[in-house]
Amino acid sequence: MTIHFHRDLEVAKSQILDMGGLIEAAVNKSISALFDRRPALAREVIAGDDEIDEREVRIEVECQKMLALHQPVASDLRFLLTVLKVNNDLERVGDLAVNIAERALFLGERPPLAVPEQLFRQAECTRAMLRDCLDALVNQDTALARRVRSRDDEVDELNRQMFQVMERQMRADPESIERALHLLSCSRHLERIADLATNIAEDVVFLVEGRVIRHRRQG
């Protein structure tokens, strides 16, 4: 491969890592906006979505150009395919962060509703999964990627428990139904972020080992 191609690969790597940092910050801000009742922080996340969208398109276009011009093979091809998939998943995580921020904005302007322990635990686990999948990508660490993948069931279970807790809340206090539904939506969005972090972790294994482990219980 030419010097120009390897330079372009390094640029693509830098761009996807910058995108990851931007997304991680958006998720952390949206969660803080929710738990700390900070509408201004929620608005910041919402306002930042356009930049994320623009970066996603820019990275996709650059990868498509490299695929067309250089026709890479083996590890270089896997790298570009991984960047394309991770780029798309990160943009979706950004959208989910906006969704949480919108719920935080709604809840922050209304009387407080007690946040269940399950949601705190779910947020912490999801944030850790997102952080670790990005670290796994940076370091091409398949062991860490597999640990991320193993935590997805924990977030799913906490999401299930949230439905039970919120159902009891709504039965006990019908006036809380609208706020409780917004909290449930946040739980669902966190569960989807964890799913996408799992996807990225699986892509790291594909990048390093050339193995597709989606839909496998172990791998």
Backbone as CSV, one residue per row, in Angstrom:
resi,resn,N_x,N_y,N_z,CA_x,CA_y,CA_z,C_x,C_y,C_z
1,MET,0.829,-1.205,0.000,0.000,0.000,0.000,0.865,1.257,0.000
2,THR,0.363,2.330,-0.545,1.131,3.557,-0.674,1.231,4.294,0.659
3,ILE,2.206,5.208,0.706,2.362,6.056,1.890,1.093,6.872,2.115
4,HIS,0.485,7.325,1.024,-0.739,8.126,1.139,-1.866,7.322,1.788
5,PHE,-1.961,6.040,1.428,-3.019,5.208,2.004,-2.807,5.024,3.501
6,HIS,-1.576,4.737,3.905,-1.311,4.556,5.330,-1.539,5.854,6.107
7,ARG,-1.229,6.977,5.473,-1.524,8.255,6.114,-3.027,8.431,6.281
8,ASP,-3.787,8.074,5.262,-5.246,8.174,5.331,-5.813,7.241,6.397
9,LEU,-5.211,6.061,6.546,-5.651,5.135,7.588,-5.453,5.747,8.974
10,GLU,-4.335,6.403,9.174,-4.074,7.040,10.463,-5.069,8.167,10.731
11,VAL,-5.411,8.905,9.689,-6.411,9.968,9.838,-7.763,9.372,10.222
12,ALA,-8.134,8.264,9.562,-9.404,7.602,9.876,-9.426,7.118,11.320
13,LYS,-8.302,6.564,11.768,-8.218,6.105,13.163,-8.388,7.272,14.121
14,SER,-7.715,8.377,13.836,-7.829,9.552,14.690,-9.260,10.085,14.715
15,GLN,-9.911,10.093,13.548,-11.276,10.613,13.464,-12.259,9.756,14.264
16,ILE,-12.127,8.439,14.177,-13.081,7.572,14.879,-12.857,7.633,16.389
17,LEU,-11.602,7.834,16.808,-11.339,7.971,18.238,-11.872,9.298,18.762
18,ASP,-11.736,10.353,17.968,-12.315,11.650,18.357,-13.841,11.547,18.451
19,MET,-14.429,10.842,17.509,-15.879,10.632,17.517,-16.288,9.891,18.789
20,GLY,-15.523,8.881,19.150,-15.819,8.130,20.360,-15.776,9.001,21.596
21,GLY,-14.780,9.884,21.679,-14.692,10.782,22.824,-15.864,11.743,22.892
22,LEU,-16.289,12.214,21.743,-17.431,13.126,21.680,-18.709,12.417,22.145
23,ILE,-18.874,11.185,21.713,-20.070,10.417,22.082,-20.070,10.081,23.562
24,GLU,-18.927,9.669,24.073,-18.846,9.342,25.495,-19.189,10.553,26.352
25,ALA,-18.708,11.716,25.948,-19.019,12.946,26.683,-20.516,13.247,26.634
26,ALA,-21.141,13.041,25.471,-22.583,13.300,25.341,-23.392,12.381,26.255
27,VAL,-23.011,11.115,26.308,-23.723,10.166,27.173,-23.557,10.553,28.634
28,ASN,-22.337,10.877,29.040,-22.103,11.261,30.426,-22.889,12.519,30.799
29,LYS,-22.935,13.486,29.903,-23.685,14.714,30.169,-25.185,14.441,30.275
30,SER,-25.700,13.583,29.396,-27.140,13.304,29.431,-27.532,12.602,30.725
31,ILE,-26.675,11.709,31.195,-26.958,11.006,32.448,-26.880,11.966,33.628
32,SER,-25.878,12.833,33.620,-25.773,13.843,34.685,-26.971,14.785,34.662
33,ALA,-27.411,15.161,33.470,-28.577,16.037,33.355,-29.811,15.375,33.958
34,LEU,-29.927,14.069,33.762,-31.075,13.319,34.286,-31.024,13.211,35.808
35,PHE,-29.918,12.738,36.334,-29.828,12.459,37.767,-29.685,13.728,38.604
36,ASP,-29.022,14.737,38.055,-28.774,15.964,38.817,-29.779,17.069,38.509
37,ARG,-30.746,16.756,37.627,-31.794,17.717,37.270,-31.165,19.027,36.774
38,ARG,-30.444,18.912,35.646,-29.733,20.062,35.073,-30.216,20.285,33.632
39,PRO,-31.297,21.015,33.463,-31.841,21.253,32.119,-30.846,21.899,31.157
40,ALA,-29.992,22.782,31.671,-29.027,23.451,30.796,-28.059,22.438,30.182
41,LEU,-27.661,21.444,30.966,-26.763,20.410,30.464,-27.474,19.548,29.429
42,ALA,-28.745,19.287,29.661,-29.536,18.527,28.686,-29.603,19.275,27.357
43,ARG,-29.816,20.581,27.413,-29.863,21.386,26.181,-28.516,21.369,25.456
44,GLU,-27.453,21.304,26.208,-26.111,21.244,25.605,-25.946,19.965,24.790
45,VAL,-26.420,18.861,25.328,-26.348,17.589,24.604,-27.173,17.658,23.320
46,ILE,-28.370,18.184,23.432,-29.257,18.280,22.269,-28.639,19.167,21.192
47,ALA,-28.056,20.280,21.606,-27.450,21.221,20.653,-26.229,20.617,19.952
48,GLY,-25.559,19.681,20.621,-24.352,19.094,20.051,-24.605,17.983,19.058
49,ASP,-25.848,17.615,18.833,-26.146,16.473,17.960,-25.790,16.745,16.503
50,ASP,-25.930,17.979,16.053,-25.612,18.298,14.656,-24.136,18.040,14.354
51,GLU,-23.267,18.394,15.284,-21.834,18.154,15.076,-21.539,16.661,14.969
52,ILE,-22.197,15.876,15.790,-22.008,14.421,15.729,-22.455,13.881,14.382
53,ASP,-23.592,14.338,13.914,-24.099,13.896,12.612,-23.121,14.253,11.486
54,GLU,-22.594,15.456,11.553,-21.663,15.898,10.518,-20.387,15.059,10.528
55,ARG,-19.900,14.746,11.694,-18.686,13.924,11.799,-18.936,12.509,11.275
56,GLU,-20.101,11.990,11.579,-20.433,10.638,11.113,-20.409,10.569,9.590
57,VAL,-20.994,11.555,8.943,-21.017,11.591,7.482,-19.605,11.760,6.925
58,ARG,-18.816,12.620,7.536,-17.461,12.882,7.066,-16.605,11.607,7.110
59,ILE,-16.703,10.874,8.216,-15.916,9.642,8.360,-16.366,8.606,7.336
60,GLU,-17.666,8.480,7.154,-18.185,7.502,6.191,-17.691,7.810,4.777
61,VAL,-17.749,9.067,4.398,-17.306,9.456,3.053,-15.823,9.157,2.862
62,GLU,-15.001,9.465,3.852,-13.565,9.217,3.745,-13.257,7.726,3.630
63,CYS,-13.969,6.915,4.396,-13.758,5.462,4.312,-14.177,4.926,2.950
64,GLN,-15.279,5.412,2.435,-15.732,4.970,1.114,-14.716,5.341,0.040
65,LYS,-14.118,6.513,0.150,-13.094,6.929,-0.812,-11.895,5.984,-0.762
66,MET,-11.465,5.633,0.442,-10.313,4.743,0.575,-10.598,3.359,0.022
67,LEU,-11.806,2.873,0.260,-12.184,1.567,-0.279,-12.175,1.584,-1.803
68,ALA,-12.674,2.662,-2.389,-12.765,2.752,-3.845,-11.396,2.966,-4.497
69,LEU,-10.569,3.811,-3.894,-9.301,4.185,-4.518,-8.199,3.150,-4.311
70,HIS,-8.169,2.530,-3.120,-7.030,1.680,-2.773,-7.347,0.183,-2.768
71,GLN,-8.636,-0.163,-2.730,-9.044,-1.565,-2.728,-8.217,-2.391,-1.735
72,PRO,-8.274,-2.037,-0.473,-7.448,-2.720,0.531,-7.873,-4.170,0.744
73,VAL,-6.971,-4.952,1.299,-7.237,-6.358,1.591,-6.796,-6.661,3.022
74,ALA,-7.167,-7.857,3.490,-6.728,-8.387,4.781,-7.003,-7.400,5.924
75,SER,-5.980,-7.120,6.747,-6.194,-6.320,7.957,-6.607,-4.891,7.642
76,ASP,-6.106,-4.328,6.553,-6.503,-2.960,6.186,-7.979,-2.897,5.807
77,LEU,-8.444,-3.913,5.113,-9.860,-3.972,4.755,-10.715,-4.129,6.007
78,ARG,-10.299,-5.009,6.907,-11.041,-5.200,8.157,-11.091,-3.902,8.954
79,PHE,-9.989,-3.158,8.951,-9.961,-1.901,9.686,-10.994,-0.919,9.146
80,LEU,-11.035,-0.754,7.843,-11.984,0.199,7.260,-13.425,-0.255,7.469
81,LEU,-13.675,-1.548,7.333,-15.027,-2.055,7.591,-15.426,-1.821,9.043
82,THR,-14.473,-2.009,9.951,-14.745,-1.788,11.376,-15.032,-0.318,11.645
83,VAL,-14.249,0.569,11.057,-14.480,2.008,11.254,-15.875,2.393,10.767
84,LEU,-16.280,1.874,9.612,-17.613,2.179,9.081,-18.708,1.723,10.042
85,LYS,-18.576,0.527,10.585,-19.606,-0.009,11.480,-19.607,0.721,12.815
86,VAL,-18.411,0.941,13.372,-18.324,1.631,14.656,-18.825,3.066,14.519
87,ASN,-18.494,3.715,13.424,-18.948,5.081,13.161,-20.470,5.163,13.203
88,ASN,-21.120,4.222,12.554,-22.585,4.196,12.533,-23.155,3.939,13.924
89,ASP,-22.553,3.007,14.652,-23.042,2.689,15.998,-22.851,3.872,16.941
90,LEU,-21.734,4.560,16.814,-21.496,5.722,17.675,-22.506,6.833,17.412
91,GLU,-22.838,7.040,16.151,-23.844,8.061,15.834,-25.182,7.697,16.462
92,ARG,-25.517,6.421,16.453,-26.766,5.976,17.074,-26.720,6.173,18.591
93,VAL,-25.559,5.929,19.196,-25.416,6.202,20.628,-25.643,7.689,20.895
94,GLY,-25.120,8.538,20.010,-25.338,9.973,20.157,-26.816,10.332,20.123
95,ASP,-27.558,9.691,19.230,-29.003,9.927,19.169,-29.683,9.517,20.473
96,LEU,-29.239,8.406,21.044,-29.826,7.927,22.298,-29.483,8.855,23.456
97,ALA,-28.279,9.424,23.424,-27.919,10.418,24.444,-28.843,11.625,24.358
98,VAL,-29.176,12.031,23.139,-30.126,13.135,22.944,-31.496,12.753,23.500
99,ASN,-31.919,11.520,23.251,-33.207,11.060,23.772,-33.247,11.140,25.297
100,ILE,-32.155,10.712,25.936,-32.092,10.793,27.399,-32.113,12.247,27.844
101,ALA,-31.386,13.092,27.125,-31.358,14.518,27.474,-32.743,15.140,27.363
102,GLU,-33.502,14.747,26.359,-34.860,15.270,26.202,-35.746,14.822,27.365
103,ARG,-35.580,13.588,27.814,-36.342,13.127,28.983,-35.892,13.880,30.233
104,ALA,-34.581,14.117,30.341,-34.061,14.858,31.490,-34.622,16.276,31.512
105,LEU,-34.758,16.870,30.341,-35.311,18.222,30.241,-36.756,18.241,30.738
106,PHE,-37.530,17.252,30.314,-38.921,17.145,30.752,-38.995,16.964,32.269
107,LEU,-38.221,16.020,32.792,-38.287,15.703,34.218,-37.725,16.831,35.076
108,GLY,-36.726,17.543,34.563,-36.105,18.604,35.339,-36.996,19.808,35.545
109,GLU,-38.051,19.888,34.766,-38.970,21.025,34.873,-40.256,20.648,35.604
110,ARG,-40.253,19.476,36.230,-41.427,18.995,36.966,-41.029,18.522,38.362
111,PRO,-41.993,18.307,39.243,-41.651,17.856,40.597,-40.816,16.583,40.561
112,PRO,-39.827,16.467,41.445,-38.936,15.307,41.421,-39.688,13.990,41.630
113,LEU,-39.206,12.970,40.954,-39.685,11.603,41.143,-38.472,10.778,41.530
114,ALA,-38.607,10.011,42.602,-37.469,9.227,43.089,-36.934,8.313,41.982
115,VAL,-35.629,8.372,41.776,-34.993,7.529,40.758,-34.637,6.189,41.390
116,PRO,-35.117,5.082,40.825,-34.832,3.760,41.398,-33.338,3.431,41.350
117,GLU,-32.919,2.641,42.306,-31.521,2.191,42.352,-31.120,1.495,41.056
118,GLN,-32.073,0.759,40.482,-31.768,0.010,39.252,-31.298,0.924,38.126
119,LEU,-31.878,2.129,38.048,-31.494,3.030,36.966,-30.090,3.587,37.185
120,PHE,-29.749,3.880,38.447,-28.380,4.307,38.740,-27.379,3.221,38.346
121,ARG,-27.688,1.982,38.717,-26.780,0.867,38.408,-26.691,0.637,36.897
122,GLN,-27.825,0.765,36.228,-27.846,0.579,34.787,-27.008,1.645,34.087
123,ALA,-27.134,2.881,34.537,-26.359,3.967,33.939,-24.869,3.743,34.150
124,GLU,-24.488,3.331,35.352,-23.069,3.115,35.635,-22.504,1.978,34.790
125,CYS,-23.262,0.902,34.684,-22.812,-0.241,33.882,-22.710,0.140,32.405
126,THR,-23.689,0.863,31.926,-23.690,1.265,30.515,-22.527,2.195,30.211
127,ARG,-22.276,3.150,31.094,-21.143,4.053,30.893,-19.824,3.286,30.874
128,ALA,-19.704,2.309,31.773,-18.478,1.509,31.825,-18.306,0.692,30.547
129,MET,-19.412,0.135,30.048,-19.341,-0.639,28.806,-18.910,0.233,27.626
130,LEU,-19.464,1.442,27.557,-19.103,2.346,26.466,-17.634,2.743,26.565
131,ARG,-17.203,3.098,27.764,-15.796,3.474,27.965,-14.866,2.311,27.596
132,ASP,-15.204,1.116,28.049,-14.327,-0.028,27.833,-14.303,-0.481,26.378
133,CYS,-15.437,-0.389,25.684,-15.419,-0.800,24.277,-14.557,0.146,23.457
134,LEU,-14.552,1.436,23.826,-13.695,2.394,23.128,-12.224,2.164,23.471
135,ASP,-11.947,1.833,24.736,-10.572,1.492,25.115,-10.112,0.236,24.384
136,ALA,-11.009,-0.728,24.257,-10.673,-1.958,23.534,-10.353,-1.659,22.077
137,LEU,-11.092,-0.719,21.501,-10.843,-0.329,20.110,-9.477,0.345,19.975
138,VAL,-9.190,1.275,20.875,-7.914,1.997,20.829,-6.734,1.032,20.935
139,ASN,-6.854,0.098,21.880,-5.733,-0.804,22.182,-5.834,-2.147,21.475
140,GLN,-6.901,-2.331,20.671,-7.159,-3.607,19.998,-7.078,-4.762,21.004
141,ASP,-7.786,-4.569,22.096,-7.769,-5.483,23.247,-9.007,-6.381,23.184
142,THR,-8.833,-7.597,22.682,-9.984,-8.488,22.534,-10.469,-9.041,23.872
143,ALA,-9.574,-9.161,24.849,-10.004,-9.640,26.167,-10.959,-8.635,26.803
144,LEU,-10.613,-7.352,26.718,-11.501,-6.316,27.244,-12.792,-6.272,26.449
145,ALA,-12.704,-6.439,25.140,-13.908,-6.440,24.301,-14.860,-7.553,24.728
146,ARG,-14.319,-8.714,25.022,-15.169,-9.833,25.445,-15.781,-9.584,26.825
147,ARG,-15.078,-8.867,27.681,-15.660,-8.537,28.993,-16.821,-7.558,28.840
148,VAL,-16.681,-6.629,27.905,-17.801,-5.725,27.610,-19.017,-6.536,27.182
149,ARG,-18.791,-7.445,26.281,-19.877,-8.277,25.745,-20.577,-9.079,26.843
150,SER,-19.808,-9.518,27.833,-20.372,-10.356,28.893,-21.272,-9.572,29.844
151,ARG,-21.184,-8.223,29.825,-21.970,-7.415,30.760,-23.328,-7.009,30.192
152,ASP,-23.584,-7.334,28.937,-24.830,-6.898,28.316,-26.051,-7.480,29.021
153,ASP,-25.946,-8.724,29.466,-27.079,-9.360,30.159,-27.417,-8.634,31.463
154,GLU,-26.396,-8.087,32.123,-26.627,-7.351,33.373,-27.497,-6.129,33.127
155,VAL,-27.199,-5.396,32.060,-27.993,-4.204,31.736,-29.411,-4.599,31.324
156,ASP,-29.530,-5.682,30.579,-30.858,-6.165,30.184,-31.705,-6.500,31.409
157,GLU,-31.085,-7.143,32.398,-31.810,-7.521,33.602,-32.234,-6.295,34.409
158,LEU,-31.366,-5.299,34.495,-31.719,-4.074,35.205,-32.852,-3.341,34.490
159,ASN,-32.860,-3.388,33.177,-33.950,-2.780,32.412,-35.271,-3.492,32.708
160,ARG,-35.210,-4.812,32.797,-36.417,-5.576,33.122,-36.925,-5.211,34.521
161,GLN,-36.000,-5.089,35.468,-36.393,-4.727,36.827,-36.999,-3.327,36.882
162,MET,-36.484,-2.435,36.053,-37.025,-1.077,36.017,-38.507,-1.076,35.649
163,PHE,-38.890,-1.920,34.723,-40.299,-2.002,34.347,-41.149,-2.425,35.540
164,GLN,-40.645,-3.363,36.315,-41.393,-3.824,37.485,-41.516,-2.719,38.529
165,VAL,-40.408,-2.027,38.784,-40.406,-0.966,39.790,-41.329,0.175,39.367
166,MET,-41.256,0.585,38.121,-42.070,1.689,37.641,-43.553,1.325,37.549
167,GLU,-43.818,0.063,37.275,-45.219,-0.375,37.265,-45.827,-0.214,38.654
168,ARG,-45.078,-0.605,39.679,-45.566,-0.445,41.049,-45.721,1.034,41.394
169,GLN,-44.793,1.849,40.943,-44.861,3.291,41.195,-46.131,3.888,40.591
170,MET,-46.432,3.523,39.358,-47.596,4.088,38.674,-48.905,3.612,39.281
171,ARG,-48.913,2.379,39.746,-50.128,1.871,40.411,-50.355,2.588,41.742
172,ALA,-49.264,2.852,42.450,-49.381,3.479,43.764,-49.700,4.970,43.652
173,ASP,-49.221,5.616,42.584,-49.415,7.064,42.435,-49.698,7.374,40.964
174,PRO,-50.970,7.319,40.567,-51.313,7.580,39.157,-50.860,8.935,38.639
175,GLU,-50.705,9.919,39.535,-50.249,11.229,39.089,-48.796,11.212,38.614
176,SER,-48.077,10.145,38.943,-46.667,10.055,38.557,-46.468,9.337,37.227
177,ILE,-47.559,8.912,36.597,-47.440,8.053,35.417,-46.583,8.677,34.322
178,GLU,-46.846,9.939,33.992,-46.106,10.558,32.890,-44.608,10.621,33.197
179,ARG,-44.262,11.027,34.418,-42.848,11.095,34.793,-42.218,9.708,34.843
180,ALA,-42.978,8.739,35.337,-42.456,7.367,35.410,-42.185,6.811,34.016
181,LEU,-43.040,7.133,33.066,-42.833,6.664,31.690,-41.566,7.268,31.087
182,HIS,-41.281,8.516,31.445,-40.043,9.132,30.958,-38.817,8.444,31.560
183,LEU,-38.898,8.068,32.827,-37.791,7.325,33.429,-37.631,5.962,32.758
184,LEU,-38.742,5.317,32.453,-38.682,4.034,31.746,-38.032,4.191,30.377
185,SER,-38.346,5.278,29.704,-37.725,5.535,28.408,-36.209,5.668,28.550
186,CYS,-35.772,6.341,29.611,-34.332,6.472,29.846,-33.693,5.108,30.052
187,SER,-34.376,4.236,30.778,-33.861,2.885,30.992,-33.719,2.146,29.671
188,ARG,-34.715,2.279,28.830,-34.668,1.623,27.525,-33.543,2.191,26.665
189,HIS,-33.346,3.500,26.712,-32.265,4.105,25.925,-30.899,3.639,26.423
190,LEU,-30.742,3.513,27.734,-29.485,3.005,28.281,-29.252,1.562,27.840
191,GLU,-30.305,0.785,27.826,-30.184,-0.611,27.381,-29.735,-0.671,25.928
192,ARG,-30.234,0.237,25.103,-29.835,0.262,23.695,-28.382,0.726,23.538
193,ILE,-27.943,1.662,24.367,-26.542,2.081,24.326,-25.641,0.902,24.676
194,ALA,-26.042,0.126,25.676,-25.261,-1.055,26.046,-25.204,-2.051,24.890
195,ASP,-26.310,-2.205,24.171,-26.323,-3.084,22.991,-25.318,-2.606,21.945
196,LEU,-25.280,-1.306,21.726,-24.369,-0.757,20.726,-22.914,-0.853,21.179
197,ALA,-22.670,-0.694,22.476,-21.321,-0.912,23.004,-20.896,-2.357,22.786
198,THR,-21.844,-3.271,22.936,-21.562,-4.683,22.661,-21.226,-4.901,21.202
199,ASN,-21.971,-4.238,20.323,-21.670,-4.329,18.889,-20.241,-3.874,18.599
200,ILE,-19.841,-2.762,19.212,-18.488,-2.243,18.988,-17.452,-3.227,19.518
201,ALA,-17.722,-3.796,20.683,-16.803,-4.789,21.244,-16.648,-5.976,20.289
202,GLU,-17.751,-6.419,19.710,-17.694,-7.530,18.751,-16.912,-7.135,17.502
203,ASP,-17.028,-5.872,17.105,-16.271,-5.394,15.948,-14.771,-5.370,16.234
204,VAL,-14.402,-5.117,17.488,-12.982,-5.155,17.855,-12.421,-6.562,17.667
205,VAL,-13.187,-7.565,18.064,-12.746,-8.953,17.874,-12.591,-9.249,16.388
206,PHE,-13.547,-8.769,15.580,-13.448,-8.955,14.126,-12.203,-8.273,13.582
207,LEU,-11.930,-7.061,14.039,-10.777,-6.308,13.561,-9.475,-7.049,13.854
208,VAL,-9.334,-7.544,15.078,-8.068,-8.147,15.505,-7.921,-9.589,15.041
209,GLU,-9.012,-10.351,15.145,-8.926,-11.790,14.898,-9.535,-12.227,13.574
210,GLY,-10.294,-11.333,12.938,-10.966,-11.723,11.702,-12.117,-12.678,11.936
211,ARG,-12.635,-12.719,13.167,-13.729,-13.621,13.529,-15.002,-12.831,13.773
212,VAL,-16.118,-13.342,13.271,-17.430,-12.747,13.523,-18.059,-13.508,14.677
213,ILE,-18.291,-12.811,15.806,-18.822,-13.502,16.991,-20.235,-13.048,17.334
214,ARG,-20.849,-12.262,16.461,-22.245,-11.892,16.699,-23.111,-13.151,16.751
215,HIS,-24.146,-13.091,17.572,-25.143,-14.173,17.673,-24.559,-15.445,18.307
216,ARG,-23.359,-15.361,18.868,-22.780,-16.512,19.550,-22.765,-16.245,21.036
217,ARG,-23.102,-17.273,21.817,-23.118,-17.097,23.246,-21.715,-16.873,23.802
218,GLN,-20.743,-17.501,23.193,-19.367,-17.320,23.618,-18.522,-17.134,22.375
219,GLY,-17.416,-16.453,22.513,-16.553,-16.220,21.386,-15.451,-15.280,21.728
